[in-house]
Structure formats: C-alpha cells, structure tokens
Amino acid sequence: MPAVQMTYGTRIRPALNGMLADTVGASIAERILTEPNGAGFGIVVSQDPTMDRGVRKGALGGTAIGVLVRDVTMDGTLLIPVAGTRGTVDMYDANRTVPVVTRGRVWVVADSNTTRNGNVYYDSDTGLMGGSSSGRAATGTIKFTSVPVNGDTLTINGVAFTWIASGTPSSTQALINPTSLGLTLENMVTTLNASANGSVSPATYALNASSPDHEAATEIHVSYDTVGTAGNAFTLATTVAGTTLSGSTLAGGGVGDKASDSIVFTVNPANTKKIVLNGTNVVFKTSPGAGEVQIGGDLATTLASLKTLLNASADTEIAKNVYDVTGGTTLTIVSKTTGTTMNAYTVTTDVSGATVTTATMTGGEPDTTQLVGARWLETVNAGELVQISLSMQI
C-alpha cells in the first residue's frame, strides 16, 4: 500500500475554515440550507424569505444572520442509503440542516486583506468575507504533497523561481530543507515577498500555517494586493511533482454588479415618439433639434443614432449609463457604477411595438456589504485564516 503522507509538522495546524475558535459565549442556530447547489464552510448566510428557517449564501436570501460552521463529519456520508446517494466532502448539500454561528468567534478565510478590529464585509453572491468595502481581491493556492527537489520551479506571473539544494540563493531562488516541506515552502515565500520584480510584487504570499507553525505548512497562498478583476490574469505554474494549483491564474477578484435594462424595438419609431430614462425624455424626430434623435431610413440606422446621442449626452440622468445596440433591434442600458442605487432607475417608452425588459433597471449589487455585528480579530492578507468575532441580532 503506498504511503499517504511522508512529511509531518511538529505542531498541528491552528484551525480550519469555518471552525469555532472556542465555545465561550457561542450561539449556534440550526437552519435548513436552501441553496440549490449547496454551500461551503465559513461563509455568510442570509435568511431565505420563502422559508422560515431556510438560509442561503451571501445576501441571496436577504438579511445576513451568521456564518456556516464547519462539520467534520461531512466526508461523503450516505444521504439516501437505499439509493446510494452520497453527500459532498467539505460542504453542505442543499436541504441539509446546518449550524449557523450568530454569536462567538469563528475561523474564516479572508477574501481580501483585513485589519484588526476592522469592519467585516461580505460578497453578496458567495458569502466570502474580507476587509474591503470596495470589492474582492483575486487569490490562488498552490498545494504541495512532497518536498521539491533541486531544480524544481515555481513560476509566478511568468517569472520562474527555483529551489536549490545548497549554496546561497539568488533573488529568484530558495533553499530546500530536505526534511521539512513546511520550512522549504517558507523559504520560497520569503523569496517571493522580497522580490522587487514588477510582475511578482503586486501580490502577497503566505503559508497555510501561522508562525511558529510553519513546519506544518503544505500550501502557498497568493493574494493580489488590489481588489478588482485585474488580479484574475495573474498566472501560476510549477514543475513540482504532485502539486495542485487552484488554477492557472488567480481567481475571484471583482467588484459589485452593475444594474442593466434593455428596450426591444420591432419597428422604426414614428415622429415625436420617445423613450424616457429616469424622467428624461429622449424624442425621435424626422427633423431633430438639440438632444433629439434623427429617425433614419430603417430601425438599425435610427438606433445607431440613438446610441451615439445617449453616450455623448451631458444630461445627468442619461450620463449614468453606457448604451449599446445589439442585433440592430435592441438598446442595452448598463449602469456605469455598481451597487443597488441604480435598481430604482426607471425606463419607459411610447414607441409602438417596443418593449422595455423591466420597468426599472435590475441586477445592481454592492461591491461588498458590511456584516453588522462582526469585526476582524487579526490583520492578515487575503487567502489566510483569521478569526472574526460575531454578535448578530436575529
């Protein structure tokens, strides 16, 4: 039988995602997970308005009520013994009874850099938590199963870093500790964080074990220092045997969603017909004046003129959006800003045969939402384990 594990740390890891830090003053509520595809540990859940005790991840249900607690028994046990249906490892399946901590201290993985005693913000869609109110940082993980050998490389955003067995390492090298994977990874993390290379320095590198437990580390966590989508193009690669990357690039960086709407036209607008954008009239004319749309020989030509006029407009309400035309028949309207404010932006028309998709724009979500009653207990980088203190009112 092949060996399952070859290297061991001198200490156990301090915690796992979703684990209670202690039970002193902790309050756990039992709820039913109504998330169709299940949910992982250590994320914010909200009250499902369609079920009294139901919860969904993030703000998909509505008001946040707490954080999903880890269950060590989630090991693929049989859900339906007769049918042989098994649960998913390390996450809760839909319709399970789940423990939600509403008061106490719990370990979570930070989705962006945190500040001790700072506010906790969560992503409305995923329930992941971070310290930024303006978005999420891209992150990635490199998981190792054995000590790298001489000449093995870790390539960060196109820059190769090499493990060496002996000698004095250069700025792109790290020494191997032949008896300790954790200390070998620590040497590489030190090299990466000290790098002045502009392709490497935009990210921060950390182990999955806190000091002085570095010997127990088996992973390198990479977190882009700036929230937003830019970090999603930051690449990872390695030649170390048995190593698993979370992906070829970092992932998860982003900001909130922008509200949108559309108007579908079937015929060329008649003279003096209009669309109304949050109270501002935009009129179609055969002989247009300032701020009016020239009616063309066909619908596609008219909508092209409409698009140009709207995107160039200095009107306060019109200028809140970006406009485009698809298929020669549909005007698309997308907010320039994220957040829920633009979900109240109204769109109407009196053009014959034209249909507005929704009476107000929809889909706008905040970058992140503050988890009221929660604070960070440590300052850490994105991708690292950290405790939060909860005092939720439900």
Secondary structure, DSSP 8 states (H G I E B T S, - for coil): ---S-----SS--S--TT-BS--TT-EEEEEEE--TT-EESS-EEEE-TTSTTEEEETTSSSSEEEEE---TT-SS-EEETTTTEE--TTEE-TT-EEEEEEEEEEEEEBSS---TT-EEEE-TTT--EES-SS-BEEEEEEE-SS---TT-EEEETTEEEEEESSS---TTEEE--TT-HHHHHHHHHHHHHH---TTTTTEEEEESS-TT-GGG--EEEEEEEEESSGGGG-BEEE--TT-EES-SB-B--B---EEEEEEE-SS---TT-EEEETTEEEEEESS--TT-EE--SSHHHHHHHHHHHHHH---TTGGGEEEEEETTTEEEEEEEEESSGGGG-BEEE--TT-EES-SB-B----S-EEEEEEEESS---TTSEEEEEEE---
